[in-house]
Amino acid sequence: MSRSVTAVLIPCVWPFSSPSTQGITVLRGDGSREEQFIMPTVVVMDVSLSMTRPVSVEGSEEYQRKHLAVHGLTMLFEHMATNYKLEFTALVVFSSLWELMVPFTRDYNTLQVVLVTDGCLGIGRGSLRHSLATHNQRSESNRFPLPFPFPSKLYVMCMANLEELQSTDSLDCLERLIDLNNGEGQIFTIDGPLCLKNVQSMFGKLIDLAYTPFHAVLKCGHLTSDVQVFPRPEPFIIDEEIDPIPKAINTDLEIVGFVDIADISSPPVLSRHLVLPIALNREGDEVGPGITDDTEDENSANQIAGKIPNFCVLLHGSLKVEGMVAVVQLGPEWYGMLYSQADSKKKSNLMMSLFEPGPEPLPWLGKMAQLGPISDAKENPYGEDDNKSPFPLQPKNKRSYAQNVTVWIKPSGLQTDVQKILRNARKLPEKTQTFYKELNRLRKAALAFGFLDLLKGVADMLERECTLLPDTAHPDAAFQLTHAAQQLKVASTGASEYAAYDHNIAPLQTDFSSSSTERM
Amino acid sequence: MKIFSESHKTVFVVDHCPYMAESCRQHVEFDMLVKNRTQGIIPLAPISKSLWTCSVESSMEYCRIMYDIFPFKKLVNFIVSDSGAHVLNSWTQEDQNLQELMAALAAVGPPNPRADPECCSILHGLVAAVEALCKITEYQHEARTMLMENAERVGNRGRIICITNAKSDSHVRMLEDCVQETIHEHNKLAANSDHLMQIQKCELVLIHTYPVGEDSLVSDRPKKELSPVLTSEVHSVRAGRHLATKLNVLVQQHFDLASTTITNIPMKEEQHANTSANYDVELLHHKEAHVDFLKSELHYCTGAYRISPVDVNSRPSSCLTNFLLNGRSVLLEQPRKSGSKVISHMLSSHGGEIFLHVLSSSRSILEDPPSISEGCGGRVTDYRITDFGEFMRENRLTPFLEPRYKIDGSLEIPLERAKDQLEKHTRYWPMIISQTTIFNMQAVVPLASVIVKEAMTDEDVLNCQKTIYNLVDMERKNDPLPISTVGTRGKGPKRDEQYRIMWNELETLVRAHINNSDKHQRVLECLMACRSKPPEEEERKKRGRKREDKEDKSEKLGKDYESDKPWQESERLKGILDREKEELAEAEVIKDSPDSPEPPNKKPLITMDEMPTVEKAKGPMSLLSLWSNRINTANSRKHQEFIGRLNSVNNKAELYQHLKEENGMETTENGKAGRQ
């Protein structure tokens, strides 16, 4: 697997900048549209004729299944409008054909698909039953839409109860859909008779499963703020074998200290989340993260909440001004960071990124548990003038590209190393130190690779160089070349006394050497 | 993801028998003569590497790439085999680096072509390899210890890469049988041992290598399951660069690597400094760094992966890596299907290690979120942004690599110390400027900065005392105090009242820390002795306390730490009332608070006793007026004061003020101006 990428050399400070943005139209439960900020959900609604089948409800007006579906979706949309304001929704209706009522206009990560149907799967070509039966005969160009080519969850909301579905093979077909989506998703059916109340309870279960806002308390010592973390952080499996239980983050997000952005320096993260301060009223319902609301009441509630000092705002302001991040503990051996994220419109917000769980998510910070307050250090590691930093930590062993390793797999690698020796040999005695440094590097590698012929070859070459020295050459040059060649020759015998890896060939001490030692 | 997959343990078994001393028959020119010196000189004859040299340098290259990309938890055990097995290193992390291996290989030296071939065999090495795989690594040990009763979840898998010169396919089968049998035997041994682990899965990779130009006596065979524990594959490869290429392919397979070629890197020419040519550099890294694009162009994902240059010492490679090691970054862009280009990756180094960062190329759901100024607390304009910035700098983290111990001998966890310090530093920390007097006073800094410490020196105590004396002095001289006056009318409290507020707040701060040490206690004693306090006030406080405790529950700042916080509760309540008034008073747009850390004008603050009573204005207070004030104040908290009365001047309130404001007119009557 190989890929060509064009390099552009630009200094940068990712992720502390953000791309441009654009608005999006959302369908609201009441049918109105409004500009909002959203997370992706596609609602796929069955509007085939069978959805108009009446539901007998005693002593009330007649309902169709379609009405029940609309009722349930209204509830879902209203829940999102109140508790999940940043939700991003699209609606597709389908019968034998489909029509995209409200399109997404942006890209997405994990998509949630809510399919609303009565479980009457139709007959003939193009029906689900037919599609599943012929699933294996499909070509790559005519691929079945499941599994989706992106991470997704498929929720099927059936406007029918379990008994009804089991009387045909509908349930089996729907279950196959979930299977085809790699098991990601769930089927919901109505418990008991079809009525508004039972539809509500079914959508209630979906809301609990997929649309419950994640509330937490952000703490920095005694400074605290109630927050909603959006989107909800997903549980994470650290090692499927050793620790197969998915780990969720704490609802107490505890700040443990602060680090300069330059020090934390573009860390890899699992996910990013907005941290929105919320005001919890007495009943425990949130007043909301403060996005413009349409009702007067909420407006004034938000206005009041806006004027009560909130730690998130203070923290955000200082993080932004100082160019720092707050390191936050999310669980045992799980950390993240809080920082100010600004967009192009001069809006900015408090963002939280989750690091991969583990004791040392960022090698350049070292083990998180070993990070302590600067006041415990003998002297301020940031310097009195704030001109130093204890980060990044250097690894014990340098990587190959940082330690001048010797690789002779390509002939050019070997030739370059030999040329370096030769170039320095011609500038003896000025380059005595470099000459021996390169010579010893080659000697070590040749010994490790058991490439003794090379030592002999280079010895021959140095002897020849000696004979080619011009008359004007310094007399020391000839002595050093002869000495080096002789030393390589004895090493090339492999005899243990001359071929020790840690032994270095030292420059020959001559009468001239005291006056010609190289100043390095 | 599994930590203990096959790639956790790799055993190299390299044949050191006499035939490995044979030439690979691929010549290397090493005497490259420079043009003007070549006249009359015949270059030295090219040399060639032995099968051994080819095997060793290829396996070193495998290890180099592996160590670059996975410096931890991926371990190599290197064994050479001749008349016996020579194990060159152990599984410990300290042994996992190229220098150690090179030194050990140098000690072994090349194979002796004159040794008796009958005594030598690769089998010794293979048996030792199985033994090595049964040995527990420090990571396995750590995981087992941590998991306690679930220790069996820690897997023991491994891979044996054997480079040899086999005689035939049946010879290869004999080697496989030997490995299988040895695993069987050693698993029995390991079952009864605490420090050995049974091998659950072993991947045998047999590489038959032979001189270039000869026919291979061994055929390739893809991976095949020989038993539930053992799989085996056979690669028949010519020596020289072919062997190196094979191992490069294998290291990519074994460690899920992928290659990225950075193209068109402009580099200055050594000879012609004013021109630059474009070069390409190929890097290896974990294949996850590509996942983004294989799955979907829309997928959001981000990560950082270590890299290793394929041709580490080539000039373009070292030019790029040095550029990165010097602290600069390289953004990579690649064409999209649509023809446009997208910045997809970034190369940059952290502490001498180069990482390929995957950038989110898709548009995020987090785009265009509401601004923080639109949410809770977003319309407050006088946050102590600068002070909290200072607080953050004081609470920066630094690594403590040497273990430290507490007085009781237990290990001290630096991060817990950091949390403790945050706890101490926030015991009394008002978030807004109008909520505090002392933190707006330069004179208080020497005390405020040391009182939060866990332990104070005598000098610290002395500084605190000096601070207090200084404040006493200021009071005596009647110096003005920076008391906030947000939303207040008139001149605000009198000077002595200002000092009372200041002293109360200072007391709150010091009291929050008196349990830290006796020295903290001494500071409080000094404070109590020095602060001026009308005698009645003490009495008043005592009586009022119970009621106050019941009343104000809306704020929680520091509440756990002071049972005695008369100042705080009353002032804070006042603050809330003030803000409510402001809400009604202002209709103007307030700037985003994070962008306006400037404090508002230092106007006098309305206080407790500043209910618009006539008595207020008349010189020294009688006990009766003090008492009525006290009752009025307490009562005023039980109901919300009429807005009109609150805003009134001389008990006269202007009606329908909001109409004016809604019409955009500024209300300047009654000496009350719209803020800013």
Chai-1 contact restraints between the chains, C-beta under 6 A:
chainA,res_idxA,chainB,res_idxB,connection_type,confidence,min_distance_angstrom,max_distance_angstrom,comment,restraint_id
A,M1,B,A258,contact,1.0,0.0,6.0,A-B,restraint_1
A,S2,B,S259,contact,1.0,0.0,6.0,A-B,restraint_2
A,R3,B,T260,contact,1.0,0.0,6.0,A-B,restraint_3
A,S4,B,T261,contact,1.0,0.0,6.0,A-B,restraint_4
A,S4,B,T263,contact,1.0,0.0,6.0,A-B,restraint_5
A,V5,B,T260,contact,1.0,0.0,6.0,A-B,restraint_6
A,V5,B,I262,contact,1.0,0.0,6.0,A-B,restraint_7
A,V5,B,L332,contact,1.0,0.0,6.0,A-B,restraint_8
A,V5,B,Q334,contact,1.0,0.0,6.0,A-B,restraint_9
A,T6,B,T263,contact,1.0,0.0,6.0,A-B,restraint_10
A,T6,B,N264,contact,1.0,0.0,6.0,A-B,restraint_11
A,T6,B,E333,contact,1.0,0.0,6.0,A-B,restraint_12
A,A7,B,I262,contact,1.0,0.0,6.0,A-B,restraint_13
A,A7,B,I265,contact,1.0,0.0,6.0,A-B,restraint_14
A,A7,B,V330,contact,1.0,0.0,6.0,A-B,restraint_15
A,A7,B,L332,contact,1.0,0.0,6.0,A-B,restraint_16
A,V8,B,L331,contact,1.0,0.0,6.0,A-B,restraint_17
A,V8,B,E333,contact,1.0,0.0,6.0,A-B,restraint_18
A,L9,B,V330,contact,1.0,0.0,6.0,A-B,restraint_19
A,I10,B,L331,contact,1.0,0.0,6.0,A-B,restraint_20
A,P11,B,S329,contact,1.0,0.0,6.0,A-B,restraint_21
A,C12,B,S329,contact,1.0,0.0,6.0,A-B,restraint_22
A,C12,B,L331,contact,1.0,0.0,6.0,A-B,restraint_23
A,T21,B,E367,contact,1.0,0.0,6.0,A-B,restraint_24
A,T21,B,D368,contact,1.0,0.0,6.0,A-B,restraint_25
A,F37,B,D368,contact,1.0,0.0,6.0,A-B,restraint_26
A,F37,B,P369,contact,1.0,0.0,6.0,A-B,restraint_27
A,M39,B,I365,contact,1.0,0.0,6.0,A-B,restraint_28
A,R106,B,R363,contact,1.0,0.0,6.0,A-B,restraint_29
A,D107,B,L298,contact,1.0,0.0,6.0,A-B,restraint_30
A,D107,B,S362,contact,1.0,0.0,6.0,A-B,restraint_31
A,D107,B,R363,contact,1.0,0.0,6.0,A-B,restraint_32
A,N109,B,Y300,contact,1.0,0.0,6.0,A-B,restraint_33
A,P149,B,S296,contact,1.0,0.0,6.0,A-B,restraint_34
A,F150,B,S296,contact,1.0,0.0,6.0,A-B,restraint_35
A,F150,B,H299,contact,1.0,0.0,6.0,A-B,restraint_36
A,C220,B,L422,contact,1.0,0.0,6.0,A-B,restraint_37
A,G221,B,L422,contact,1.0,0.0,6.0,A-B,restraint_38
A,G221,B,E423,contact,1.0,0.0,6.0,A-B,restraint_39
A,G221,B,T426,contact,1.0,0.0,6.0,A-B,restraint_40
A,H222,B,T426,contact,1.0,0.0,6.0,A-B,restraint_41
A,H222,B,G558,contact,1.0,0.0,6.0,A-B,restraint_42
A,L223,B,T426,contact,1.0,0.0,6.0,A-B,restraint_43
A,D239,B,I3,contact,1.0,0.0,6.0,A-B,restraint_44
A,E241,B,K2,contact,1.0,0.0,6.0,A-B,restraint_45
A,E241,B,R153,contact,1.0,0.0,6.0,A-B,restraint_46
A,E241,B,G155,contact,1.0,0.0,6.0,A-B,restraint_47
A,I242,B,A143,contact,1.0,0.0,6.0,A-B,restraint_48
A,I242,B,R153,contact,1.0,0.0,6.0,A-B,restraint_49
A,V256,B,L415,contact,1.0,0.0,6.0,A-B,restraint_50
A,V256,B,A418,contact,1.0,0.0,6.0,A-B,restraint_51
A,V256,B,K419,contact,1.0,0.0,6.0,A-B,restraint_52
A,G257,B,N395,contact,1.0,0.0,6.0,A-B,restraint_53
A,G257,B,L397,contact,1.0,0.0,6.0,A-B,restraint_54
A,G257,B,A418,contact,1.0,0.0,6.0,A-B,restraint_55
A,F258,B,M392,contact,1.0,0.0,6.0,A-B,restraint_56
A,F258,B,N395,contact,1.0,0.0,6.0,A-B,restraint_57
A,F258,B,R396,contact,1.0,0.0,6.0,A-B,restraint_58
A,V259,B,L397,contact,1.0,0.0,6.0,A-B,restraint_59
A,S265,B,H350,contact,1.0,0.0,6.0,A-B,restraint_60
A,S266,B,H357,contact,1.0,0.0,6.0,A-B,restraint_61
A,P268,B,G303,contact,1.0,0.0,6.0,A-B,restraint_62
A,P268,B,A304,contact,1.0,0.0,6.0,A-B,restraint_63
A,V269,B,T302,contact,1.0,0.0,6.0,A-B,restraint_64
A,R272,B,L366,contact,1.0,0.0,6.0,A-B,restraint_65
A,L274,B,P369,contact,1.0,0.0,6.0,A-B,restraint_66
A,L276,B,G375,contact,1.0,0.0,6.0,A-B,restraint_67
A,P277,B,G375,contact,1.0,0.0,6.0,A-B,restraint_68
A,P277,B,C376,contact,1.0,0.0,6.0,A-B,restraint_69
A,P277,B,G377,contact,1.0,0.0,6.0,A-B,restraint_70
A,A279,B,C376,contact,1.0,0.0,6.0,A-B,restraint_71
A,P289,B,G375,contact,1.0,0.0,6.0,A-B,restraint_72
A,G290,B,E374,contact,1.0,0.0,6.0,A-B,restraint_73
A,G290,B,G375,contact,1.0,0.0,6.0,A-B,restraint_74
A,G290,B,C376,contact,1.0,0.0,6.0,A-B,restraint_75
A,I291,B,P370,contact,1.0,0.0,6.0,A-B,restraint_76
A,A305,B,C376,contact,1.0,0.0,6.0,A-B,restraint_77
A,G306,B,G378,contact,1.0,0.0,6.0,A-B,restraint_78
A,G306,B,R379,contact,1.0,0.0,6.0,A-B,restraint_79
A,K307,B,R379,contact,1.0,0.0,6.0,A-B,restraint_80
A,K307,B,R579,contact,1.0,0.0,6.0,A-B,restraint_81
A,I308,B,G377,contact,1.0,0.0,6.0,A-B,restraint_82
A,P309,B,G377,contact,1.0,0.0,6.0,A-B,restraint_83
A,P309,B,V380,contact,1.0,0.0,6.0,A-B,restraint_84
A,P309,B,M431,contact,1.0,0.0,6.0,A-B,restraint_85
A,P309,B,I432,contact,1.0,0.0,6.0,A-B,restraint_86
A,N310,B,C376,contact,1.0,0.0,6.0,A-B,restraint_87
A,N310,B,G377,contact,1.0,0.0,6.0,A-B,restraint_88
A,V313,B,I372,contact,1.0,0.0,6.0,A-B,restraint_89
A,V313,B,G377,contact,1.0,0.0,6.0,A-B,restraint_90
A,V313,B,G378,contact,1.0,0.0,6.0,A-B,restraint_91
A,V313,B,S593,contact,1.0,0.0,6.0,A-B,restraint_92
A,L314,B,Y383,contact,1.0,0.0,6.0,A-B,restraint_93
A,L314,B,F388,contact,1.0,0.0,6.0,A-B,restraint_94
A,L314,B,M431,contact,1.0,0.0,6.0,A-B,restraint_95
A,H316,B,I372,contact,1.0,0.0,6.0,A-B,restraint_96
A,H316,B,P594,contact,1.0,0.0,6.0,A-B,restraint_97
A,G317,B,Y383,contact,1.0,0.0,6.0,A-B,restraint_98
A,G317,B,I385,contact,1.0,0.0,6.0,A-B,restraint_99
A,G317,B,P594,contact,1.0,0.0,6.0,A-B,restraint_100
A,S318,B,I385,contact,1.0,0.0,6.0,A-B,restraint_101
A,S318,B,F388,contact,1.0,0.0,6.0,A-B,restraint_102
A,S318,B,G389,contact,1.0,0.0,6.0,A-B,restraint_103
A,S318,B,M392,contact,1.0,0.0,6.0,A-B,restraint_104
A,K320,B,P594,contact,1.0,0.0,6.0,A-B,restraint_105
A,V321,B,I385,contact,1.0,0.0,6.0,A-B,restraint_106
A,V321,B,G389,contact,1.0,0.0,6.0,A-B,restraint_107
A,E322,B,G389,contact,1.0,0.0,6.0,A-B,restraint_108
A,E322,B,M392,contact,1.0,0.0,6.0,A-B,restraint_109
A,M324,B,M392,contact,1.0,0.0,6.0,A-B,restraint_110
A,K347,B,S371,contact,1.0,0.0,6.0,A-B,restraint_111
A,N349,B,P369,contact,1.0,0.0,6.0,A-B,restraint_112
A,N349,B,I372,contact,1.0,0.0,6.0,A-B,restraint_113
A,L350,B,I372,contact,1.0,0.0,6.0,A-B,restraint_114
A,W364,B,H350,contact,1.0,0.0,6.0,A-B,restraint_115
A,W364,B,G351,contact,1.0,0.0,6.0,A-B,restraint_116
A,G366,B,P399,contact,1.0,0.0,6.0,A-B,restraint_117
A,A369,B,I413,contact,1.0,0.0,6.0,A-B,restraint_118
A,A369,B,L415,contact,1.0,0.0,6.0,A-B,restraint_119
A,Q370,B,P399,contact,1.0,0.0,6.0,A-B,restraint_120
A,Q370,B,F400,contact,1.0,0.0,6.0,A-B,restraint_121
A,Q370,B,P414,contact,1.0,0.0,6.0,A-B,restraint_122
A,L371,B,L397,contact,1.0,0.0,6.0,A-B,restraint_123
A,L371,B,P399,contact,1.0,0.0,6.0,A-B,restraint_124
A,L371,B,P414,contact,1.0,0.0,6.0,A-B,restraint_125
A,L371,B,L415,contact,1.0,0.0,6.0,A-B,restraint_126
A,G372,B,F400,contact,1.0,0.0,6.0,A-B,restraint_127
A,G372,B,P414,contact,1.0,0.0,6.0,A-B,restraint_128
A,G372,B,R417,contact,1.0,0.0,6.0,A-B,restraint_129
A,G372,B,A418,contact,1.0,0.0,6.0,A-B,restraint_130
A,P373,B,R417,contact,1.0,0.0,6.0,A-B,restraint_131
A,P373,B,A418,contact,1.0,0.0,6.0,A-B,restraint_132
A,P373,B,Q421,contact,1.0,0.0,6.0,A-B,restraint_133
A,I374,B,R396,contact,1.0,0.0,6.0,A-B,restraint_134
A,I374,B,T398,contact,1.0,0.0,6.0,A-B,restraint_135
A,D376,B,R417,contact,1.0,0.0,6.0,A-B,restraint_136
A,A377,B,T398,contact,1.0,0.0,6.0,A-B,restraint_137
A,P381,B,T398,contact,1.0,0.0,6.0,A-B,restraint_138
A,P390,B,T398,contact,1.0,0.0,6.0,A-B,restraint_139
A,P390,B,P399,contact,1.0,0.0,6.0,A-B,restraint_140
A,P392,B,H350,contact,1.0,0.0,6.0,A-B,restraint_141
A,P392,B,G351,contact,1.0,0.0,6.0,A-B,restraint_142
A,L393,B,G351,contact,1.0,0.0,6.0,A-B,restraint_143
A,Q394,B,G351,contact,1.0,0.0,6.0,A-B,restraint_144
A,Q394,B,G352,contact,1.0,0.0,6.0,A-B,restraint_145
A,P395,B,E353,contact,1.0,0.0,6.0,A-B,restraint_146
A,N397,B,N97,contact,1.0,0.0,6.0,A-B,restraint_147
A,K398,B,G352,contact,1.0,0.0,6.0,A-B,restraint_148
A,R399,B,D68,contact,1.0,0.0,6.0,A-B,restraint_149
A,R399,B,E353,contact,1.0,0.0,6.0,A-B,restraint_150
A,S400,B,R64,contact,1.0,0.0,6.0,A-B,restraint_151
A,S400,B,D68,contact,1.0,0.0,6.0,A-B,restraint_152
A,S400,B,V312,contact,1.0,0.0,6.0,A-B,restraint_153
A,Y401,B,P309,contact,1.0,0.0,6.0,A-B,restraint_154
A,Y401,B,V312,contact,1.0,0.0,6.0,A-B,restraint_155
A,Y401,B,T321,contact,1.0,0.0,6.0,A-B,restraint_156
A,A402,B,L325,contact,1.0,0.0,6.0,A-B,restraint_157
A,A402,B,G352,contact,1.0,0.0,6.0,A-B,restraint_158
A,V407,B,V312,contact,1.0,0.0,6.0,A-B,restraint_159
A,V407,B,N313,contact,1.0,0.0,6.0,A-B,restraint_160
A,I409,B,E61,contact,1.0,0.0,6.0,A-B,restraint_161
A,I409,B,A244,contact,1.0,0.0,6.0,A-B,restraint_162
A,P411,B,V28,contact,1.0,0.0,6.0,A-B,restraint_163
A,G413,B,N313,contact,1.0,0.0,6.0,A-B,restraint_164
A,L414,B,V28,contact,1.0,0.0,6.0,A-B,restraint_165
A,L414,B,F30,contact,1.0,0.0,6.0,A-B,restraint_166
A,Q415,B,M32,contact,1.0,0.0,6.0,A-B,restraint_167
A,V418,B,F30,contact,1.0,0.0,6.0,A-B,restraint_168
A,L447,B,A106,contact,1.0,0.0,6.0,A-B,restraint_169
A,A448,B,M102,contact,1.0,0.0,6.0,A-B,restraint_170
A,A448,B,L105,contact,1.0,0.0,6.0,A-B,restraint_171
A,A448,B,A106,contact,1.0,0.0,6.0,A-B,restraint_172
A,F449,B,T53,contact,1.0,0.0,6.0,A-B,restraint_173
A,F449,B,V56,contact,1.0,0.0,6.0,A-B,restraint_174
A,F449,B,E57,contact,1.0,0.0,6.0,A-B,restraint_175
A,G450,B,W52,contact,1.0,0.0,6.0,A-B,restraint_176
A,G450,B,T53,contact,1.0,0.0,6.0,A-B,restraint_177
A,G450,B,G109,contact,1.0,0.0,6.0,A-B,restraint_178
A,G450,B,P110,contact,1.0,0.0,6.0,A-B,restraint_179
A,F451,B,T53,contact,1.0,0.0,6.0,A-B,restraint_180
A,D453,B,I47,contact,1.0,0.0,6.0,A-B,restraint_181
A,G457,B,F30,contact,1.0,0.0,6.0,A-B,restraint_182
A,G457,B,L44,contact,1.0,0.0,6.0,A-B,restraint_183
A,G457,B,I47,contact,1.0,0.0,6.0,A-B,restraint_184
A,D460,B,L44,contact,1.0,0.0,6.0,A-B,restraint_185
A,M461,B,D31,contact,1.0,0.0,6.0,A-B,restraint_186
A,M461,B,L44,contact,1.0,0.0,6.0,A-B,restraint_187
A,G494,B,G109,contact,1.0,0.0,6.0,A-B,restraint_188
A,Y501,B,A103,contact,1.0,0.0,6.0,A-B,restraint_189
A,Y501,B,A106,contact,1.0,0.0,6.0,A-B,restraint_190
